């Protein structure tokens, strides 16, 4: 069950919200949300529900140990090792075996372990909790129920944003829900739903078709089209999920921090990462980059720390060398910017936006490819495929029907924030009353289009579910 499925929209969410409103007191509401969250996860992967609960219980017990004040270094070491061991066992063991087989010419059998949905997200939330308790024993909780709700809360359980316990602990203990907050949550949820079903899915259909082509079937036009469409797909897919999570959280009285801030308007790779997947960037900053020394120990160690962070960021996204190299690709350009090899005057001009988007787009081409060989074929065709066959042109025409072209144009404009600026300007001129009436019509229209889209059964899973 996912946010954009009919059973979630028309059964699960209304039932959970209605019962939540009828329950008296914050404790009963918290228990209900925790129970609903576990049921939500069980709908997706019943067999791994116990793994989720074991992760919560383990981090809860390590938190109690840390709060006791005895053997705190041993406790934090044990907590980090247990979390990483669980993550690596389910996510990276086959990747390790494939790499060993490739390098050593062996044929070690793969285990074929199914990846638990959201394991990277809830593992990182559990780790952030125990690390924060290690740093400040007063930051922990003795209530297992509160920790279950924090880690398993269904709006952000399986694809983030990554929330830190100290950001929501007071909200768990007491929160209010106003009509304005509910309306904000509904609007934000519908915005995310529209991003996913109307924009990301359309771009994703084109991207999937292009990346499935062979080298003979590709040319430069198709390769660039596939790269652009995947760059649009991953942004609207993931930012759409984050919008839905933030909106759902608001409907239950929670305030989550933003996870995206128009990243494709960035004029440097460093700025891009201040705007893209903000919760993950801040997690690695707080729990890896700064503990390694950050930028306080000279240029060489700063560069080393940065590459370590980007290597880990790439590996976090998936068990494939394409993800690792994607992370190192971003680390390379971030370091070049630090060293001044890519001058600041470039980044202060329009060329800075072009440079950044080119780096991002090429990086996402590597990210999307099934293998390094497939990525190499895409890059070859992007920069050398200028002798198209008639069949390539027919493929291009088949992919770019009128509806798809219109959706892609709308997606590009939205990704660069142009309609948002126009909406703010209209609001200033028209006044709040007229603007609110217009918003109701717009959001009702978006929701209606989403429902029609669902009826066509062309749903694609969220990209970040696999991470």
JOFENJO-V275260 format. One record per pair of residues at least 6 apart in sequence whose C-alpha atoms are under 8 Angstrom apart, sorted by the first residue. I is the first residue (numbers start at 1). J is the second residue. Records with the same first field share a line. If there is no record, write none. Layout:
# JOFENJO-V275260
I: J, J
This chain:
# JOFENJO-V275260
1: 7, 8, 40, 41, 43, 44
2: 8, 44
3: 9, 193, 244
4: 193, 197, 454
5: 454
6: 454
16: 33, 36
17: 252
20: 29, 32, 33
23: 29
26: 173, 174, 175
30: 145, 146, 149, 172
31: 145, 149
33: 149, 153
34: 145, 148, 149, 152, 153
36: 154
37: 149, 152, 153, 154
38: 49, 152, 154
40: 154
41: 49, 154
42: 48, 49
44: 117
45: 116, 117
48: 116
52: 119, 122, 152
53: 148
55: 83, 123, 126
56: 126, 147, 148, 151
57: 144
58: 79
59: 79, 126, 127, 129, 130
60: 142, 144, 147
62: 75, 76, 79, 130
63: 129, 130, 133, 134, 140, 141
64: 140, 141, 142
65: 71, 72, 75
66: 72, 75, 76, 130, 133, 134, 137
67: 133, 134, 137, 138, 140
69: 137
72: 134
76: 130, 131, 134
79: 127, 130
80: 127
83: 123, 126, 127
84: 123
87: 119, 120, 123
90: 113, 114, 115, 116
91: 113, 115, 318, 319
92: 319
93: 111
94: 110, 111, 112, 113
95: 319, 320
97: 108, 109, 110
98: 108, 110
100: 106
101: 107, 108
115: 466
117: 158, 465, 466, 467
118: 157, 158, 159, 465, 466, 467
119: 158, 467
120: 316, 467
121: 157, 158, 159, 160, 161, 162, 467
122: 151, 152, 157, 158, 162
124: 162
125: 151, 162, 163, 164, 165
126: 151
128: 164, 165, 283, 287
129: 140, 164, 165
130: 140
131: 287
132: 139, 140
133: 139, 140
139: 166
141: 147
146: 172
150: 165, 168, 172
151: 157
155: 244, 245, 246, 248, 249
156: 162, 242, 245
158: 465
159: 241, 242, 464, 465, 467
160: 242, 245
161: 242, 245, 259, 277, 279, 280
162: 279, 280, 283
163: 256, 279
168: 254, 255
171: 253, 254
175: 253, 254
176: 253
177: 250, 251, 252, 253
181: 250, 251, 253
182: 250, 251, 252
183: 251
184: 247, 250, 251
185: 246, 247, 248, 249, 250, 251
186: 247, 248, 251
187: 247, 443
188: 243, 244, 246, 247
189: 243, 244, 245, 246, 247, 248
190: 244, 443, 446, 447
191: 240, 243, 244, 443, 446
192: 239, 240, 241, 242, 243, 244
193: 240, 241, 244, 447, 450
194: 240, 446, 447, 450
195: 236, 237, 239, 240
196: 236, 237, 240, 241
197: 450, 453, 454, 459
198: 407, 449, 450, 453
199: 233, 236, 407, 408, 411
200: 232, 233, 234, 235, 236, 237
201: 233, 237, 459, 460
202: 233, 404, 407, 408
203: 229, 230, 232, 233, 404, 408
204: 229, 230, 233
206: 226, 229, 399
207: 225, 226, 227, 229, 230
208: 226
209: 226
210: 218, 222, 223, 225, 226
211: 223, 226, 369
215: 377, 378, 381
217: 391, 392
218: 381, 385, 388, 392
219: 381, 382, 385, 386, 387, 388, 392
220: 381, 382, 383, 384, 385, 386, 388
221: 382, 385, 396
222: 392, 396
223: 378, 379, 381, 382
224: 382
227: 361, 362, 364, 365
228: 361
229: 408
230: 364, 365, 368
231: 361, 364, 365
232: 411, 412, 415
234: 463
237: 462, 463
238: 462, 463, 464
239: 259, 260
241: 462
242: 258, 259
246: 255, 256, 257, 258
249: 255, 256
250: 256
257: 279
258: 278, 279
259: 275, 276, 277, 278, 279
260: 275, 276, 277, 278
261: 275, 276
262: 275, 276, 415, 416, 417
263: 271, 272, 273, 274, 275, 276
264: 272, 357, 415, 416
265: 272, 353, 415, 416, 417
266: 272, 275, 353, 356
267: 347, 348, 349, 350, 352, 353, 354, 355, 356
268: 337, 347, 352, 353, 355, 356
269: 330, 333, 334, 337, 356, 359, 360
270: 334, 337
272: 356
273: 281
274: 281
284: 309, 313
288: 309
289: 305, 306, 309
292: 305
293: 301, 302, 305
294: 302, 305, 306
295: 301, 302
296: 302
303: 335
306: 331, 335
307: 328, 331, 332
310: 327, 328, 330, 331
311: 324, 325, 327, 328, 331
312: 324, 327
313: 324, 327
314: 323, 324, 325, 326, 327, 328
315: 321, 323, 324, 327
316: 467
317: 323, 467
318: 466, 467
320: 371
321: 371, 372
322: 366, 367, 368, 369, 370, 371, 372
323: 366, 367
325: 366
326: 363, 364, 366, 367
329: 363
330: 359, 363
336: 342
337: 343, 344
346: 352
347: 353
365: 375, 378
366: 372, 375
369: 375
413: 419
414: 420
426: 435
427: 435
